[in-house]
Amino acid sequence: MKVAVRYARHAGLAALFVAAALLGTLSGVLFAYSDDLPEVSALDDYQPNTITRVIGKNNQLVGEFAVERRVVIHYQDIPDNLRNAILAAEDGDFFEHSGFSISRMMLALIRDIATRGKSPGGSTITQQLSRDLFAQEIGFAVGNRSWERKIKETLVSMRIEKRYTKEEIFTFYANQIYYGHGAYGVEAASQLYFRKSAKGLKLEEAATLAGIIQNNVRQSPFVNPEATRRRRNYALERMAEEGFITREAAEEAKLKPIVAPGDPIAEGSVSPYFLEEVRKYLEAKYGAKAIYESGLTVKTGLDIKLQQAANKAVDRGLRRVDKRRGFRKPRRNVIAERNRVESVKIDRWSRRIAEGDIVPAIVRNVTDTTARLRVGELDAELTQAGMRWTNKKSPKDILKDGDVIDVEITKIEGTNATVTLEQTPLIEGALVAIDNHTGEVLAMVGGYSFSRSKFNRATQAYRQMGSTVKPILYTAAIDRGLTPTTILVDEPTTFDAGAGQPPYSPRNYDRKFMGPLTLRRALEQSRNIPSVKVIDMLGPTQVASYAKKFGFAQDFRPFLSMALGAQEVTLLEITSAYSAFPNHGIRMEPYFAEAITDRDGSLLEERRPQPRDAIRADTAFVLTNLMEGVVQHGTAAAANALTWPLAGKTGTVDDNTDAWFVGFDPNITVGVWLGNDEKKPIGYNETGTTAALPMWMDFMKVYIDTYGNRENPPKFESPGNIVFMPVDRFTGEPASGASQSVVNEAFISGTQPIRQ
């Protein structure tokens, strides 16, 4: 068989020389085109457009930036089964020819005559590489299949073969070839189709990649699995014929199903707002070209598990608050658009649908007790129990045939699903998690949906901070000698606001007064009037100076209204400020990227944690202890159910326009905000306690379950000059014995009350 093949090749060689003689001579052809060819020496510095990859903790992929999705690998990184599959399917004589195949070109000539000049074909791997790298120079374009172009392609291939080794040429090819769906090169293709590195490909997977090189998109398993199977089996057959694998191995691999777990229409990065912050930094420092073409690697501290928890916490938290405002009439009805329910396609349906997903659905028909829905290929049922939150008795009260609604998939059995009714929230929210000890941003959500709005409410939105300012002003109070047992009187009070200003009469959120209470109780219950009295006592200018200590970009205006949080800050700023409390008064500057390397692995820059002395360690501990009380006895008491060392502060702005909770354990600080982009109420009684705190708790529960050790939880460590004394939490007087009203209070040494 091999002898016959060799004979045919020699016969083909003779035939080509005959053809060359008819055209003039081969040397004449070379001379005619030699001055009009590209310099292949450009491949000496082969640097194709490659992916900029953003990596999180544990080397998890956070996201990518690319014009062409490509990961350049070396020859030794291409496994034998993939290398052999490509050679067998595309160019079995690759290691024997000098850039072109005489027999192939003669067959192409015959086909060309038969098809009247429509199909030159017959390209070797080197010719395909020439065409791909130098398309413009050799005149290649879609539809241009002329022999003039073919001759130029062949001459370029000969030059490439003369200058580079076969291994180098094959590596160029393996990194350059297009695989469809935006993926270039075997490594990116392997990750796209099989979610693994090329090194981990099985035989049938390697043959699949080799088979779809030609007509890549049309033979993609995502588009035409049957065509994929035919081309894969062709590659396996060729591998057996070339002796790369046994006939038995080929037949066994042919029987295996096509399994491509990748997703060409993925929703994008798990952390788009974080990724956008990284992109803006890279573009400002290195330029857009470097981001999209130069293959940078950006190492960050983002934690994928925590980011997923943040995404879910914000999504569910916003939906929870939105539902309390009632069900809104669906915006779209496909029947009203003169479409049939069964003919409509929704983009989200092209991706996998699993239990727990919230997806669009179309109402097929409605009865008094149920609504039948279409969710892609699923037939779903919505019962009265699944819409209980609407306070409507029947689906007919709110839905009609053809409505497009949101549902959560609660159960899937075959092609049937059970669902509950959802709706897209109108309000916005944000969440930031920071490592107390390094300043790394561990998770970030900047809004309900990046596709709906790219405005990052964690870093760009300046909002009034409400009562989250109180720990900062009480920091000034502790520094100036006040203690947790200092008595403040919560009563109607009018203050002199200064020359030319009307008298200032602040109010508490509940419009009530609690009379004399300790500083601890004033913070735990978030009382406004005692806070204003503290500012009046210390002086507004003195308190306002703490803004810089805590790292806020803007100065606080030195007015008594600071106590109510009238100043505007970002969520990232307030979260970073709070991280100083559990970190002994040291605030670590928050950052996104810790190291950036180029495509060759050379370090371009490295960011190390940058500590900033914010406040005294003893003051920080006293405030931490006070904020533990907010969780244990105050406005955030619901968080006590997490049974973990936690501290924090709720915040609500006038008219319920903004709801906050910022809290921490010894290791991380997490801030949450909810509100409308326009300054208008979220809804009646939507406070930091009712709206923001549950979202924060959802996130913290995942964090604790993932990284916490409940048998040995972390502790808020106290400095050496902290004195603990049991006091009555209501009066502040020293106490003895165990009682629900007794708290083991923390004092800076020398400020503790004296026992009588």
C-alpha positions in Angstrom: 0.0 0.0 0.0 2.8 2.4 1.0 4.7 1.5 -2.2 1.7 2.4 -4.3 1.3 5.6 -2.5 5.0 6.5 -3.0 4.7 5.6 -6.7 1.6 7.9 -7.1 3.6 10.7 -5.4 6.5 10.3 -7.8 4.1 10.2 -10.7 2.5 13.4 -9.4 5.9 15.0 -9.1 6.5 14.3 -12.8 3.1 15.6 -13.7 3.8 18.8 -11.9 7.0 19.4 -13.8 5.1 18.8 -17.0 2.6 21.4 -15.8 5.5 23.8 -14.9 6.9 23.4 -18.4 3.6 24.3 -19.9 3.6 27.5 -17.9 7.1 28.4 -18.8 9.4 26.9 -16.2 9.2 26.6 -12.5 12.1 29.1 -12.1 10.1 31.5 -14.3 7.2 31.2 -11.8 9.5 31.8 -8.9 11.0 34.8 -10.6 7.6 36.3 -11.5 6.4 36.4 -7.9 9.5 36.5 -5.7 9.6 40.3 -5.5 5.9 40.5 -4.4 6.1 38.2 -1.3 6.1 39.0 2.4 9.2 38.7 4.6 8.6 35.5 6.6 11.4 36.6 9.0 8.6 38.5 10.8 7.8 35.1 12.4 11.1 35.4 14.3 9.1 37.6 16.7 5.8 35.8 16.4 3.5 37.5 18.8 -0.1 37.0 17.9 -3.0 38.7 19.6 -3.4 36.9 22.9 -5.8 36.9 25.8 -5.2 39.1 28.8 -6.2 36.9 31.7 -7.4 38.0 35.1 -6.7 35.4 37.8 -8.2 35.3 41.2 -7.3 33.3 44.3 -6.1 29.7 43.8 -5.3 30.6 40.2 -9.0 30.6 39.3 -9.9 32.4 36.0 -11.9 35.6 36.8 -12.2 36.9 33.2 -10.4 37.7 29.9 -9.9 40.6 27.6 -9.2 39.8 23.9 -9.7 40.6 20.3 -8.8 37.0 19.5 -9.3 34.5 22.3 -5.9 32.8 22.2 -3.5 31.2 24.6 0.0 30.6 23.1 1.6 27.3 24.1 4.9 25.6 23.2 5.4 22.5 21.0 6.0 20.3 24.1 2.7 21.4 25.5 0.7 20.0 22.6 0.0 16.3 23.5 0.9 13.6 21.1 -2.7 12.5 20.5 -3.7 16.1 19.4 -0.6 16.6 17.4 -1.1 13.3 15.6 -4.8 13.9 15.0 -4.1 17.3 13.4 -1.4 15.8 11.2 -3.6 12.9 10.1 -6.6 15.1 9.4 -4.8 18.0 7.7 -1.3 16.9 6.4 -0.1 13.4 6.9 3.2 14.1 5.0 3.9 17.2 7.0 7.4 16.0 8.2 8.4 14.9 4.7 7.5 17.7 2.3 9.1 21.1 1.8 6.0 23.2 2.3 3.8 21.9 -0.4 2.5 18.6 -1.7 2.9 17.8 -5.4 0.3 15.1 -5.4 -2.2 17.3 -3.5 -1.6 20.2 -6.0 -2.2 17.9 -9.0 -5.4 16.6 -7.5 -6.4 20.2 -6.8 -5.6 21.0 -10.5 -7.9 18.2 -11.6 -10.7 19.4 -9.3 -10.1 22.9 -10.5 -10.6 21.9 -14.1 -13.7 19.9 -13.1 -15.2 22.8 -11.2 -14.2 25.5 -13.6 -11.7 27.3 -11.4 -13.7 27.3 -8.2 -11.5 25.0 -6.1 -7.7 25.0 -6.0 -7.5 23.4 -2.5 -4.8 20.9 -1.6 -3.1 23.0 1.1 -0.5 21.6 3.5 -0.3 22.8 7.1 2.5 25.2 6.0 0.3 26.6 3.2 -2.6 27.1 5.6 -0.3 28.9 7.9 1.0 31.1 5.1 -2.5 32.0 4.1 -3.5 32.8 7.6 -0.5 34.9 8.6 0.0 36.7 5.3 -3.5 36.8 3.9 -3.3 40.4 2.7 0.2 40.1 1.1 -0.7 37.0 -1.0 -4.1 38.3 -2.0 -6.2 35.8 0.0 -9.8 36.8 0.5 -13.1 35.1 0.8 -14.0 33.9 -2.7 -10.5 34.4 -4.1 -9.4 30.9 -4.9 -7.2 31.8 -7.9 -4.1 29.9 -8.9 -2.1 33.1 -8.7 -2.9 33.3 -5.0 -2.1 29.6 -4.7 1.3 30.1 -6.3 2.1 32.9 -3.9 0.9 30.8 -1.0 3.2 28.0 -2.0 6.2 30.2 -2.5 5.7 31.8 1.0 5.4 28.2 2.4 8.7 27.2 0.9 10.4 30.3 2.5 8.9 29.4 5.9 10.1 25.8 5.5 13.6 27.0 4.7 13.8 29.3 7.7 12.1 27.3 10.5 12.0 23.8 11.8 9.0 21.6 11.4 8.3 21.8 15.1 8.3 25.5 15.0 6.0 25.6 12.0 3.6 23.2 13.6 3.6 25.3 16.8 2.9 28.5 14.8 0.0 26.7 13.2 -1.4 25.2 16.4 -1.4 28.6 18.0 -2.8 30.5 15.0 -5.6 28.4 13.5 -9.2 29.6 14.1 -11.6 27.2 15.8 -14.8 29.1 15.7 -16.7 31.0 18.4 -13.9 33.5 18.9 -11.3 30.8 19.8 -7.9 30.8 18.2 -5.3 28.1 18.7 -5.6 24.6 20.2 -5.3 25.7 23.8 -8.2 28.2 23.6 -10.2 25.7 21.6 -9.7 23.0 24.2 -10.8 25.3 27.0 -13.8 26.5 24.9 -15.1 23.1 23.9 -14.0 20.9 26.7 -13.2 23.2 29.7 -9.7 21.7 30.1 -6.2 22.4 28.9 -5.0 20.7 25.7 -2.7 18.5 27.8 -5.7 16.8 29.3 -7.5 15.9 26.1 -8.7 12.3 25.5 -8.2 10.7 22.1 -11.8 11.3 20.9 -11.6 14.9 22.1 -8.3 15.5 20.3 -9.8 14.0 17.1 -12.8 16.3 17.5 -10.6 19.4 17.6 -8.6 18.1 14.6 -11.8 17.4 12.7 -13.4 20.8 13.1 -10.4 22.9 11.8 -12.0 22.9 8.4 -15.3 24.8 8.3 -14.9 25.3 12.1 -18.2 27.0 13.1 -20.4 24.9 10.8 -18.8 21.7 12.3 -18.8 22.9 15.8 -20.5 20.6 18.4 -22.5 23.6 19.5 -23.9 24.1 16.0 -24.0 20.7 14.3 -23.1 17.8 16.5 -23.7 15.3 13.6 -21.2 17.1 11.4 -18.8 17.2 14.4 -19.1 13.4 14.8 -18.4 12.8 11.1 -15.3 14.9 11.0 -14.1 13.4 14.3 -14.5 9.9 12.9 -12.7 11.0 9.7 -9.7 12.2 11.9 -9.7 8.9 13.8 -9.8 6.9 10.6 -6.9 8.9 9.2 -4.9 8.4 12.5 -5.3 4.7 12.1 -4.3 4.8 8.4 -1.1 6.8 9.3 -0.3 4.4 12.0 -0.7 6.8 14.9 -3.2 4.6 16.6 -4.5 1.1 16.2 -7.6 0.2 14.2 -9.2 -1.0 17.4 -8.5 2.3 19.3 -10.0 4.2 16.4 -13.2 2.1 16.3 -13.6 2.3 20.0 -13.2 6.1 20.0 -15.7 6.4 17.1 -18.4 4.8 19.3 -18.1 7.5 22.1 -20.6 10.3 22.1 -19.7 13.9 21.4 -19.5 15.6 24.8 -18.6 19.3 24.7 -19.4 20.8 28.2 -18.2 24.3 27.2 -20.6 27.1 26.4 -19.9 29.5 23.5 -22.7 31.9 24.7 -21.6 32.1 28.3 -22.9 35.0 30.4 -19.4 36.4 30.8 -17.3 36.8 33.9 -18.6 36.0 37.3 -17.5 39.4 38.4 -18.0 41.9 35.6 -17.9 45.0 37.8 -14.6 43.9 39.4 -13.2 43.0 35.9 -14.2 46.5 34.6 -12.2 48.1 37.4 -9.2 46.0 36.4 -9.7 46.9 32.8 -9.8 50.7 33.5 -6.6 50.4 35.5 -4.8 48.5 32.8 -6.0 50.8 30.0 -4.8 53.9 31.9 -1.4 52.5 32.6 -0.6 50.2 29.6 -3.1 51.3 26.9 -6.0 49.5 25.1 -3.7 47.7 22.7 -1.8 46.0 25.5 -5.0 44.8 27.1 -6.5 43.2 24.0 -3.5 42.0 22.1 -0.5 41.5 24.4 -1.5 38.7 26.6 -1.0 40.2 30.1 -1.7 38.1 33.2 -3.2 40.0 36.1 -3.2 38.3 39.5 -5.9 39.5 41.9 -7.3 38.5 45.3 -10.8 37.9 44.0 -12.3 34.8 45.5 -14.6 33.1 43.0 -16.7 31.3 45.7 -17.2 34.6 47.6 -18.0 36.4 44.3 -20.6 33.9 43.5 -22.1 34.3 47.0 -22.0 38.1 46.5 -23.8 37.8 43.2 -26.5 35.6 44.7 -26.9 37.7 47.8 -27.4 40.9 45.9 -29.7 39.3 43.4 -31.9 37.7 46.0 -31.7 40.7 48.3 -32.9 43.1 45.7 -35.7 40.7 44.6 -36.8 40.3 48.2 -37.1 44.1 48.7 -38.7 44.6 45.3 -41.4 42.0 45.9 -42.6 43.9 49.0 -43.6 46.7 46.6 -46.0 44.3 44.8 -46.2 42.6 41.4 -45.8 44.7 38.3 -47.7 43.9 35.1 -45.4 42.1 32.5 -43.9 44.5 30.0 -44.1 42.1 27.1 -46.8 39.9 25.6 -45.8 37.8 22.5 -49.3 37.3 21.4 -49.9 41.0 21.4 -46.8 41.2 19.2 -48.6 38.8 16.8 -46.2 35.9 17.5 -47.0 32.3 18.4 -45.9 31.2 21.9 -44.1 28.1 20.5 -42.2 30.1 17.8 -40.6 32.7 20.1 -37.0 32.3 21.1 -35.4 34.0 24.1 -31.6 34.4 24.3 -31.4 33.0 27.8 -32.9 29.7 26.7 -29.8 29.0 24.5 -27.8 28.3 27.7 -28.2 25.5 30.2 -31.2 25.8 32.5 -30.9 24.2 35.9 -32.7 24.0 39.2 -32.3 27.3 41.1 -31.9 29.4 37.9 -34.1 32.5 37.4 -35.1 32.6 33.7 -37.7 34.1 31.4 -40.8 32.1 30.7 -43.8 32.6 28.3 -47.3 32.0 29.6 -49.0 29.3 27.4 -52.4 29.4 29.2 -53.9 30.4 32.5 -56.6 28.8 34.6 -58.0 29.8 38.0 -55.4 27.7 39.8 -52.4 27.3 37.6 -50.5 28.8 34.7 -48.8 26.6 32.1 -45.5 28.1 30.9 -42.9 27.5 28.2 -39.2 27.8 29.4 -37.2 26.9 26.3 -37.8 23.1 25.8 -39.4 22.8 29.3 -43.1 22.7 30.1 -43.4 24.5 33.4 -46.3 24.9 35.9 -46.9 27.9 38.2 -49.3 27.2 41.0 -50.9 29.5 43.5 -48.2 28.5 46.0 -45.5 29.7 43.6 -47.0 33.2 43.5 -48.1 33.7 47.1 -46.0 36.8 47.6 -48.2 38.7 45.1 -51.1 38.4 47.6 -53.3 37.3 44.6 -55.5 34.3 44.8 -55.4 33.2 41.2 -52.9 33.4 38.3 -55.7 34.9 36.2 -55.6 38.0 38.5 -52.1 39.0 37.2 -51.3 36.9 34.1 -52.6 36.3 30.6 -51.6 34.1 27.7 -48.5 35.3 26.0 -47.0 37.2 28.9 -43.2 37.1 29.3 -42.4 36.7 33.0 -39.5 35.7 35.2 -39.6 32.4 37.1 -37.2 30.5 39.4 -36.8 26.8 38.5 -37.5 24.8 41.6 -37.6 21.3 40.2 -37.0 19.6 36.8 -38.2 16.2 35.9 -37.5 15.3 32.3 -39.1 18.0 30.2 -41.4 19.2 33.0 -40.5 21.9 35.6 -42.0 23.4 38.7 -41.4 27.2 39.2 -42.1 30.1 41.4 -42.9 33.6 40.2 -40.2 36.2 40.1 -39.8 39.7 38.7 -36.8 41.9 37.7 -36.1 44.4 40.5 -36.1 48.1 39.8 -33.9 49.1 42.7 -30.1 48.8 42.7 -27.6 47.4 45.2 -23.9 46.8 45.7 -21.6 44.7 47.8 -17.9 44.9 48.6 -15.8 42.4 50.6 -12.2 43.3 51.7 -9.5 41.3 53.4 -8.8 43.2 56.6 -5.1 42.2 56.7 -4.1 43.0 53.1 -6.7 45.3 51.6 -7.4 42.9 48.7 -10.9 43.2 47.2 -12.3 39.6 47.6 -15.7 40.2 46.0 -17.5 43.1 44.3 -21.0 43.6 42.9 -21.7 47.1 41.5 -25.4 46.7 40.6 -28.2 44.4 39.8 -26.9 43.6 36.4 -23.8 44.7 34.4 -25.8 44.3 31.2 -28.5 46.6 32.5 -26.0 49.2 33.8 -22.2 49.3 33.8 -22.2 52.1 36.4 -20.4 50.7 39.4 -22.4 51.6 42.6 -19.6 50.2 44.7 -16.9 52.6 43.5 -18.6 55.4 41.5 -21.9 56.2 43.4 -21.5 58.8 46.1 -24.5 58.4 48.5 -25.3 59.8 51.9 -24.0 57.4 54.5 -26.7 57.7 57.1 -26.0 56.1 60.5 -22.9 54.3 59.2 -21.1 57.5 60.2 -21.8 57.0 63.9 -18.8 54.7 64.6 -16.6 57.3 63.1 -17.9 60.1 65.2 -17.8 57.9 68.3 -14.2 57.1 67.5 -13.5 60.8 68.0 -15.5 60.6 71.2 -13.4 57.7 72.6 -10.2 59.4 71.6 -11.3 62.5 73.5 -12.0 60.6 76.8 -15.6 59.5 76.5 -16.3 55.9 77.4 -18.9 53.2 76.5 -20.6 54.1 79.8 -20.8 57.9 79.3 -24.4 58.9 79.7 -26.1 60.8 76.9 -29.6 62.0 77.0 -32.0 61.2 74.2 -34.5 64.0 74.3 -35.9 66.8 72.1 -33.1 69.3 71.7 -32.6 72.4 69.6 -29.0 73.5 68.8 -27.6 76.8 67.7 -26.4 76.1 64.2 -24.3 79.3 64.0 -24.6 82.8 62.7 -27.2 83.3 60.0 -28.4 79.7 60.3 -31.8 78.6 61.7 -31.9 76.5 64.9 -31.2 72.9 64.3 -33.7 70.3 65.8 -32.7 66.8 64.8 -35.1 63.8 65.0 -34.7 60.1 65.7 -35.8 57.7 63.0 -38.7 56.4 65.1 -39.7 60.0 66.3 -39.3 58.7 69.9 -37.0 59.5 72.8 -35.3 57.1 75.2 -34.0 59.5 77.8 -30.7 58.9 79.5 -28.7 56.1 78.0 -25.1 55.0 77.7 -23.0 55.7 74.7 -23.1 52.0 74.0 -26.9 51.9 74.0 -26.9 55.1 71.8 -24.8 53.4 69.2 -26.6 50.0 69.4 -30.0 51.6 69.0 -28.6 54.2 66.4 -30.1 57.2 68.2 -29.5 60.4 66.3 -29.9 63.1 69.1 -27.2 61.6 71.3 -24.9 61.5 68.3 -25.5 65.2 67.6 -24.8 66.0 71.2 -21.4 64.2 70.9 -20.5 66.4 67.9 -21.7 69.5 69.7 -19.6 68.5 72.7 -16.4 67.8 70.7 -16.8 70.4 68.1 -17.8 69.7 64.5 -14.3 70.6 63.1 -12.6 68.1 65.4 -15.0 65.3 64.4 -14.8 66.2 60.7 -11.0 65.8 60.8 -11.5 62.0 61.2 -12.6 61.7 57.5 -9.0 61.8 56.4 -7.9 59.4 59.1 -10.3 56.8 57.7 -9.3 57.4 54.1 -12.3 59.2 52.7 -11.5 61.1 49.6 -13.8 64.1 50.4 -13.7 66.1 53.6 -16.7 66.0 55.9 -18.4 69.3 56.2 -18.1 70.4 59.9 -21.8 70.7 60.7 -23.9 69.0 63.4 -25.8 67.2 60.6 -22.7 64.9 60.3 -24.4 62.8 63.0 -27.1 61.9 60.6 -24.7 60.9 57.8 -25.4 63.8 55.4 -22.0 63.4 53.8 -21.7 61.4 50.6 -19.2 58.5 50.3 -18.8 55.4 48.1 -19.4 51.9 49.4 -15.8 51.0 48.8 -14.7 53.9 51.0 -16.9 53.1 53.9 -16.1 49.4 53.8 -12.4 50.2 53.7 -12.8 52.6 56.6 -14.6 50.0 58.8 -11.8 47.5 58.1 -9.5 49.5 60.4 -11.6 48.6 63.4 -10.9 44.8 63.5 -7.3 45.4 62.2 -6.1 47.2 65.3 -6.6 50.7 63.8 -4.6 50.0 60.7 -6.5 50.5 57.4 -5.1 48.6 54.5 -5.4 50.5 51.2 -7.9 48.5 49.0 -6.6 47.3 45.7 -7.7 45.1 42.8 -4.5 43.9 41.1 -1.5 42.5 43.0 0.8 41.5 40.2 0.9 42.0 36.4 3.1 39.9 34.0 3.6 40.0 30.3 3.1 37.1 27.8 6.6 35.8 28.6 6.0 35.8 32.4 8.1 38.9 33.1 6.9 40.9 36.1 5.7 44.3 35.0 4.5 45.5 38.4 3.6 44.1 41.9 1.4 45.6 44.5 2.1 44.9 48.1 -0.3 45.6 51.0 -0.1 49.3 51.9 -0.9 49.9 55.6 -2.3 53.3 56.7 -2.4 54.3 60.4 -6.0 55.3 60.9 -6.7 55.3 64.6 -5.2 54.1 67.9 -5.4 50.3 68.4 -7.1 50.7 71.8 -9.8 53.0 70.4 -10.3 50.6 67.5 -10.9 47.8 69.8 -13.4 49.7 72.0 -15.4 50.6 68.8 -15.2 47.0 67.7 -16.6 45.9 71.0 -19.4 48.5 70.8 -20.3 47.4 67.3 -20.4 43.8 68.5 -23.2 45.1 70.7 -25.0 46.4 67.6 -25.1 42.7 66.4 -25.9 41.2 69.7 -28.5 43.7 71.1 -29.0 46.5 68.6 -30.4 47.2 65.1 -28.4 44.3 63.6 -29.5 41.7 66.2 -30.8 39.4 63.4 -27.1 38.7 62.5 -26.6 37.1 65.9 -28.2 34.0 64.4 -25.0 33.4 62.4 -23.3 32.5 65.7 -20.0 34.0 64.7 -17.8 36.9 66.1 -19.4 39.8 64.1 -19.6 43.5 64.5 -21.1 46.3 62.3 -23.5 49.1 61.9 -26.7 49.7 60.0 -27.5 52.9 58.2 -30.7 54.5 56.9 -31.0 57.8 55.1 -34.0 60.2 55.5 -37.1 59.1 53.6 -35.6 55.6 53.2 -33.6 56.6 50.1 -30.5 54.5 51.1 -30.1 51.4 53.2 -26.7 50.3 54.4 -25.0 47.7 56.5 -21.2 47.5 57.0 -19.9 44.7 59.2 -16.9 42.6 59.8 -15.4 39.6 61.5 -11.6 39.5 62.5 -10.6 38.7 58.9 -13.0 40.4 56.4 -15.1 43.5 56.2 -18.2 43.5 54.0 -20.3 46.5 53.0 -23.8 46.5 51.5 -25.9 49.3 50.0 -29.4 49.4 48.5 -31.2 52.3 46.8 -32.5 53.8 43.6 -30.1 55.6 41.2 -32.5 58.5 41.5 -32.7 59.8 45.0 -36.2 58.5 45.9 -37.5 56.2 48.6 -36.9 52.5 48.4 -40.2 51.8 50.1 -41.9 52.1 53.5 -39.8 50.9 56.4 -37.0 49.8 54.1 -34.1 50.5 56.4 -30.6 49.2 56.9 -32.0 46.6 59.2 -34.8 45.3 57.0 -33.3 45.8 53.5 -29.4 45.7 53.7 -28.7 43.5 56.7 -30.4 40.3 55.2 -28.4 40.7 52.1 -25.2 41.0 54.2 -26.2 37.9 56.2 -26.8 35.8 53.0 -23.2 36.6 52.0 -21.7 36.1 55.4 -23.3 32.7 55.8 -21.6 31.4 52.7 -18.3 32.9 53.8 -18.5 31.4 57.3 -19.7 28.0 56.0 -16.8 28.0 53.4 -13.9 29.3 55.4 -15.0 29.4 59.1 -14.0 27.0 61.8 -17.0 26.9 64.2 -15.1 24.8 66.7 -12.3 27.4 66.8 -13.7 30.7 65.5 -11.4 33.8 65.3 -11.4 36.4 68.0 -11.2 40.2 68.1 -7.8 40.5 69.8 -7.5 43.3 72.4 -4.4 45.4 72.9 -2.6 45.2 76.3 -4.1 48.4 77.7 -7.7 47.3 77.4 -9.4 46.7 80.8 -12.7 44.7 81.0 -15.2 45.4 83.7 -18.7 44.1 84.2 -21.2 47.0 84.1 -25.0 47.4 83.8 -25.6 47.9 80.1 -28.5 50.3 80.8 -27.0 52.5 83.5 -23.2 52.0 82.9 -22.7 51.5 86.6 -20.2 48.8 87.7 -22.0 45.5 88.4 -21.4 42.2 90.0 -22.9 38.8 89.3 -24.4 37.3 86.2 -27.4 39.0 84.7 -28.9 39.7 81.2 -28.4 43.4 81.9 -24.6 42.9 82.7 -22.1 43.3 79.9 -18.3 42.8 80.2 -17.4 46.3 79.0 -14.1 47.3 77.4 -12.3 50.4 78.5 -9.0 52.0 77.7 -6.9 51.6 80.8 -7.5 54.6 83.1 -11.0 55.4 81.8 -12.9 52.6 83.5 -15.4 53.6 86.2 -14.4 53.4 89.8 -16.2 51.0 92.0 -17.9 52.7 95.0 
